[in-house]
């Protein structure tokens, strides 16, 4: 039970701490649903979903990396 609570806490923290990421995921889902509703082929819809998800993940990783201060170089 503690493991389940920890996992749910981590998932909650993902969306609470990074509102921009959560809104981007919701936006991506809305776009994909809209494209699918317009009659786009399932392959195109799937590619859009995967590409959008990877793009959002890359953006989040790069933003997190920019927030982390690199350690001081003792040789410099």
C-alpha angles and dihedrals in degrees: 000000000000090000092053091048091050092049093049090047091054092049091049090048091053092060099034096049097045110039092166091059093048092050091047091054091050090048092050091050090050092051093048092048090049093050091048090048090055089061101258115164114269090240091059091046091051093048090050091051094048095043092047092048092049091048092051091047092050091048092051093048093049092049092049090048091052090053093054112086112223116240118261114265108234091201094059 
